Amino acid sequence: SGVLVDEAYFKGLAEAVERVRSSLGLIQPASLETLVAFANLVRSEGGSARPRMSWDDVSPAFAEALTLLQGSRRREGEALGRDLRERHGKLAELASALEARTSGASARAVSRLRQRLSALLETPEFDPQRLAQEVAVLADRSDVTEELVRLRAHLEHLAQLVDGGSTDAEGSGRRIEFWLQEIGREFNTVASKSQDADVSALVVEAKAELEKMREQAQNIE
């Protein structure tokens, strides 16, 4: 036959222990093991001793509850992992879209500048050498190649964390947050240097995905 547990008694005992914990200002709540220990010591108000119960009496039920909890946490972890992988894939797609959109951005910026300055080419005081220097500076400032290379590297680091797992779950969550921060920095730099509306729209979308991933990373325990 199964183990019979006086649930009403344990409920009253738990309430009594909670009152004692609160009156003493203790932070840690009472565990099931603590309640079982008290059950062997506490007598009812009528003075008759309650039947003694050992840890062996309740351990099967506790083990079953622990197994159910572990199963629930495992399923939550699997769902969290799937969500992180899907969002990482979306970030990779956005990075590819940025690469395509910013390809030749420097050349386009130089062309627009030359068009705006074309009228000045005919003026006597115009200095072609100075123009060449300014164009070179503009081209360098609008070049996002380095940022995109770093972005890809950061995404690779993030993929390893999301796909590889870790025995140190809390540490893994912190590392994911770190790389999300680095990825966000590169996205922002690309947007500020390109000054392109389509690029800005892609970066806004990427930042939304990053924020969702950051919230999920905080749930890793």
C-alpha positions as CSV (number, residue, x, y, z in Angstrom):
1,S,0.0,0.0,0.0
2,G,1.1,3.6,-0.5
3,V,2.3,5.9,2.2
4,L,-0.5,7.9,3.9
5,V,0.4,11.5,4.8
6,D,-1.8,13.6,7.1
7,E,-2.0,16.6,4.8
8,A,-4.1,18.7,7.2
9,Y,-1.5,18.2,10.0
10,F,1.3,19.2,7.7
11,K,-0.6,22.2,6.5
12,G,-1.1,23.4,10.1
13,L,2.5,22.6,10.9
14,A,3.7,24.6,7.8
15,E,1.6,27.6,9.0
16,A,3.0,27.3,12.5
17,V,6.6,27.1,11.2
18,E,5.9,30.1,8.9
19,R,4.7,32.2,11.8
20,V,7.9,31.3,13.8
21,R,10.1,32.1,10.8
22,S,8.3,35.5,10.3
23,S,8.5,36.4,14.0
24,L,12.2,35.7,14.0
25,G,12.8,37.7,10.8
26,L,14.3,34.7,9.0
27,I,14.5,34.9,5.2
28,Q,14.8,31.3,4.1
29,P,11.4,29.6,3.9
30,A,10.9,26.2,5.5
31,S,11.6,23.1,3.3
32,L,9.7,19.9,3.2
33,E,12.6,18.2,5.0
34,T,12.3,20.8,7.8
35,L,8.6,20.1,8.2
36,V,9.2,16.4,8.4
37,A,11.8,17.0,11.1
38,F,9.3,19.1,13.1
39,A,6.7,16.5,12.7
40,N,8.7,14.1,14.8
41,L,9.1,16.7,17.6
42,V,5.8,18.7,17.8
43,R,2.8,17.5,19.8
44,S,-0.7,18.5,19.1
45,E,-2.5,20.9,21.5
46,G,-4.2,18.0,23.3
47,G,-0.9,16.7,24.3
48,S,-1.0,13.4,22.3
49,A,2.0,12.8,20.2
50,R,1.5,12.6,16.4
51,P,2.6,9.4,14.7
52,R,6.3,9.6,14.1
53,M,7.2,9.9,10.4
54,S,10.7,9.5,9.1
55,W,12.2,10.9,5.9
56,D,12.0,7.5,4.4
57,D,8.2,7.7,4.7
58,V,7.9,10.8,2.5
59,S,11.0,10.5,0.3
60,P,9.2,8.6,-2.5
61,A,6.6,11.4,-2.9
62,F,9.4,14.0,-2.7
63,A,11.4,12.2,-5.3
64,E,8.4,12.0,-7.6
65,A,7.8,15.8,-7.2
66,L,11.4,16.5,-7.9
67,T,11.4,14.4,-11.0
68,L,8.3,16.2,-12.3
69,L,10.0,19.6,-11.5
70,Q,13.1,18.5,-13.3
71,G,11.1,17.4,-16.3
72,S,9.2,20.7,-16.4
73,R,12.5,22.7,-16.2
74,R,14.0,20.6,-19.0
75,R,11.1,21.3,-21.3
76,E,11.3,25.0,-20.4
77,G,15.0,25.0,-21.2
78,E,14.4,23.3,-24.5
79,A,11.8,25.8,-25.5
80,L,14.1,28.6,-24.4
81,G,16.9,27.2,-26.5
82,R,14.7,26.9,-29.6
83,D,13.6,30.5,-29.2
84,L,17.2,31.7,-28.9
85,R,18.3,29.8,-31.9
86,E,15.5,31.1,-34.0
87,R,16.2,34.7,-33.0
88,H,19.9,34.2,-33.7
89,G,19.0,33.0,-37.2
90,K,17.0,36.2,-37.6
91,L,20.0,38.3,-36.6
92,A,22.2,36.5,-39.1
93,E,19.6,37.2,-41.8
94,L,19.6,40.9,-40.9
95,A,23.4,41.0,-41.0
96,S,23.3,39.5,-44.5
97,A,20.7,42.2,-45.5
98,L,23.0,44.9,-44.1
99,E,26.0,43.5,-46.0
100,A,23.9,43.6,-49.2
101,R,22.6,47.1,-48.5
102,T,25.9,48.7,-47.6
103,S,27.9,47.1,-50.4
104,G,29.3,50.0,-52.4
105,A,28.0,52.5,-49.9
106,S,31.3,54.4,-50.0
107,A,31.3,54.7,-53.7
108,R,27.7,56.0,-53.7
109,A,28.6,58.5,-51.0
110,V,31.6,59.8,-53.0
111,S,29.4,60.0,-56.2
112,R,26.8,62.1,-54.4
113,L,29.5,64.4,-53.0
114,R,31.0,64.9,-56.5
115,Q,27.6,65.7,-57.9
116,R,27.0,68.3,-55.2
117,L,30.4,69.9,-55.8
118,S,30.4,69.8,-59.5
119,A,29.5,73.4,-59.8
120,L,32.5,74.4,-57.8
121,L,34.9,72.7,-60.2
122,E,34.7,75.8,-62.4
123,T,35.6,78.4,-59.8
124,P,39.2,79.7,-59.8
125,E,39.7,79.2,-56.1
126,F,38.7,75.6,-56.2
127,D,41.4,73.2,-55.1
128,P,41.1,69.7,-56.7
129,Q,43.7,68.2,-54.4
130,R,41.7,69.4,-51.3
131,L,38.6,67.8,-52.9
132,A,40.4,64.5,-53.3
133,Q,41.4,64.6,-49.7
134,E,37.9,65.3,-48.5
135,V,36.5,62.6,-50.7
136,A,38.9,60.1,-49.3
137,V,38.0,61.0,-45.7
138,L,34.3,60.6,-46.6
139,A,34.8,57.3,-48.1
140,D,36.7,56.0,-45.1
141,R,34.0,57.3,-42.7
142,S,31.2,55.6,-44.6
143,D,33.0,52.3,-44.9
144,V,31.4,49.7,-42.6
145,T,33.4,46.7,-43.7
146,E,35.2,46.3,-40.3
147,E,32.0,46.6,-38.4
148,L,30.3,43.9,-40.5
149,V,33.3,41.6,-40.1
150,R,33.2,42.0,-36.3
151,L,29.4,41.6,-36.4
152,R,29.8,38.2,-38.1
153,A,32.5,37.2,-35.6
154,H,30.2,38.2,-32.6
155,L,27.3,36.2,-34.1
156,E,29.5,33.2,-34.4
157,H,30.4,33.4,-30.7
158,L,26.8,33.8,-29.9
159,A,25.9,30.7,-32.0
160,Q,28.4,28.6,-30.1
161,L,26.8,29.6,-26.8
162,V,23.2,29.1,-28.0
163,D,23.9,25.7,-29.7
164,G,26.6,24.3,-27.5
165,G,25.0,24.6,-24.1
166,S,26.9,24.8,-20.8
167,T,27.0,23.1,-17.5
168,D,27.3,26.6,-16.0
169,A,23.9,27.9,-16.9
170,E,24.1,31.1,-15.0
171,G,27.5,31.9,-16.5
172,S,26.2,31.0,-20.0
173,G,23.4,33.5,-19.6
174,R,25.9,36.2,-18.7
175,R,28.1,35.4,-21.6
176,I,25.1,35.5,-24.0
177,E,24.2,39.0,-22.6
178,F,27.8,40.1,-23.2
179,W,27.8,39.1,-26.9
180,L,24.3,40.6,-27.4
181,Q,25.7,43.9,-26.1
182,E,28.7,43.7,-28.5
183,I,26.4,42.8,-31.5
184,G,24.2,45.7,-30.7
185,R,27.2,48.0,-30.7
186,E,28.2,47.0,-34.2
187,F,24.6,47.3,-35.5
188,N,24.4,50.9,-34.1
189,T,27.8,51.8,-35.6
190,V,26.7,50.6,-39.0
191,A,23.5,52.7,-38.8
192,S,25.4,55.8,-37.8
193,K,28.0,55.5,-40.5
194,S,25.8,54.6,-43.4
195,Q,23.1,57.3,-42.8
196,D,20.8,55.2,-45.0
197,A,17.0,54.9,-44.2
198,D,16.9,51.2,-45.2
199,V,19.9,50.4,-43.1
200,S,18.4,52.2,-40.1
201,A,15.2,50.1,-40.5
202,L,17.2,46.9,-40.5
203,V,19.1,48.0,-37.4
204,V,15.8,48.8,-35.6
205,E,14.6,45.3,-36.4
206,A,17.8,43.8,-35.2
207,K,17.7,45.7,-31.9
208,A,14.2,44.4,-31.3
209,E,15.5,40.9,-31.7
210,L,18.4,41.6,-29.4
211,E,16.2,42.9,-26.7
212,K,14.0,39.8,-26.8
213,M,17.1,37.6,-26.7
214,R,18.4,39.6,-23.7
215,E,15.2,39.0,-21.8
216,Q,15.4,35.3,-22.6
217,A,19.1,35.1,-21.5
218,Q,18.0,36.5,-18.1
219,N,15.8,33.5,-17.7
220,I,18.7,31.0,-18.0
221,E,19.3,29.5,-14.5
